[in-house]
Amino acid sequence: MNKACFMPYNPSHPNYLMAQFEYGSAGGQDMDKLRKDIDHEAEKGNTAVAVWYKPKTKAPFLQSLNTGQVYIRGHGMAGFKSIEGGRGGERIDYDVLVDRLVESGLPKTFTGKVKMFNCHSAEPGVPGSDPECVGPPFARLVADEMYSRGYKSCTYFGYFGSIDSFAKEGSQGKHHYIRKVVQGQSTEVARASEGRVQFFPTVRIRPPGLFKRLFG
């Protein structure tokens, strides 16, 4: 199975290094989270590729996908409209994410899965509790936006809880796990896949045009 780990952060942003430090090679072997996941997928017989956004540039691997999986990477919070490219990195809103996914060449005919692989991406929040919190889950915002842009053949997923940013050993082997802090210690709750939820896009119905209202 082909998997793309999409990093939608602008290389000209002043805090782009934060994404490279955490998810790329700039932070050394202790970080480089995408490489760890790509190697893990290779061990399972899957082809996984890190796709870093480049303005006005098509990503050949993303363009080639008819099916498979696209993982959107970055830090998330419940009900936030944006995700963060590494701690202190660029924040991008859901519609900007979709802009950059389209610009990078994901075909409208893609029939695979788009996974908002961000902590709390399936969870709503309290609007106004933070300037970034608008209420609906991030996965809902992305699913609706992508569907409205013509991505009508793929499926969309979000995640509950705080999930590992790369595969780690746990009670069920090497996987991504949901974790919570108990008495100051990070504790395994379940596999991330157990907290994965499908989002069905909200179909936006356009009001009838003037001709339709007058003569329809």
N, C-alpha and C positions, 0 to 999 in steps of 0.2 A: 504494500500500500504506500502511496506517495503522500507525504505530509510536508506542508510548508509552515514554518514558524515566521509569521510576518511581524516585522518590527517597523511600525508606521511613523517613526520619528525623523524629523528633518535634520540632515547633516549640517545645515547652516545655522541651526539653533545654538545659542551660546552654551546651553547645558546638554548638548548632544553627547558629550563625553560620559555623562552619567549612565546613559544607555549602553555605551560601548564598554564602560568599566564593569557593569554588572552582568550584562548579557553577552558581551563580546570578549575579545582577547586582551583589552586594555587593562583589566584587573588581574591578569595572571591566571594560573590554573585554579586558584581557590575560588574564583568567580567563574567566568566563561560558562554561564548556565546553559546557553543554547548548545554549545559543543557537547556538554555532558548529556543532554537529552538526545542530540543527534547520534552520538555514539551508542546510547542505550537503544534507540530505535534500530540502528544497524545490527545490533546483537539479536534483535527479534526478527530480522529479515525485512525491515521496512526501509524505504528511502525517505530520509528527512533532510530538508534544506532550509537554512536560515536565509530569509529574504529581507534585506534591509532596504527601506524606501529610499529612492533617489528621484528627486523632482524631474518630471518630464522624461522619465525613462521607464520602459517596459522591462519587467523581470521575466526572462525566458522561462524559468521554471514555473512561475505563476501563470504565465500565458498558456503553458502546455497542459494545465490541469483541466480535465473533463470531469473527473471525480476525485476522491481522496479526501484529505482534510486540510483545512487552513486554521492554524492556531494564531489568534491575536494575542500578543504578549505585552505585558506591562502591569503595573500595580493598579489595583482597583479598590473601591470602597462602595458600600451599599448605597444605591440610589444616586451615585455620582454620574454626571454627564460625560466625564472624562476619565482617561487612564494616564498613568505617569511612566515615562521612559526611564526607569531607574530612580532611586531615591534622590529627590531634588532635580530630576530631569524635566524635560519638556512635558507639559500636560496637553493632551489633544482631546477635543470633543468628539463625540460619536460620529457627527457628520463629516468632520475633517478626516477621521479614520476611513470612512467610506470613500471620500474623495481620493485619498491616497491609495486605497485598494483598487479603485477603478483605474486611476492613473498608472498603477503598476501592472495592469493588464489582466486581472482576473476575468475570465470570460463570463458573459451574462448567462451562458449555457451551462455553467458549472453545476453539477448535480450532487456534489459531495456535501461535507459538513463544514460549517463555519463555527468554530468554537471560541468564545470569548474566554480564553484561558487566563482569567484575572480573578484575584480574590474577590469574593462577594458579588460577582457579576450577575448572579441570578436573584439578588436580594434588593427589595425596595428600601428607600430611606425616607427620612422626614424632611420634606422640602424646607429649605431655609436654615436647616441645622448647620450647614456649611455652604459657602458661596457656590461650591461645585455640586451640591446635592439638589437635584430637581425632583426626586421621588421615584420614578420608575427604574427598574433594574437596567443596568448598562446593556445587558444582552437584549432586552426588549427594545431599547432605543436603536441599537444597531440593526436588529432584525427588521424592524419597521422601515428604517431608512434604506437598507439594502433592497428590500422588496419593492419599495417605491421607485428605486433606480433600475428595476428590471431583473433583479436576481430572484427569480420565482421558482427555480428548480432545485435549490439547495435547502438544507435544513440548518437550523440555528440553535446553539446551546450556550447556556451560562452555568455558573458553578456557585454553590453555597459554601460559605466558610472561607477560612484562610488556607490556601492550597500551596503545596511545595512548588517552588519555581523550577526545580529539576528533580528527576527521579531519585529516590532515596530508599535505602533498605528499611523494611518495616515488618510488621507481623505477617503480611501476606507476600513477602518478597520485595523486589525492587520495583517501586511504583511511585507515583505522586500521591501524597496523602493529605487529608484535611487535618489540620492541627489547631489546638487551642492552648492557651497558657493557663496552667493550673498551679497555683502557689509558686509562681515564678518560673515554672518549668514548662517547656513546650511538650505537649502530650498528643499522641496520635489519636484521632477520632475514628477515621474510616478512610478508605481509598477515595481519591478525588472523584473517580467515576461514579461512586455511590451518591455524590452530591451534585451530579450533572443533571440539568433539566432542559428539555427542549422548549423553545419558544416558537410559537406559531405567529407569523406576522399579522399585524392588524391591517386589513385592507382598507385603504383610504378611498372613499367614494367621492368623486368630484361632483359638485352641484351641476345641474344641467345648464347648458349654454342658453343665451338669449333666444335663439331660433327655436330650441326645444321647448322653452317655457312658453313662447308665444303660439307655436303651431304644433307642439308635440301632443 
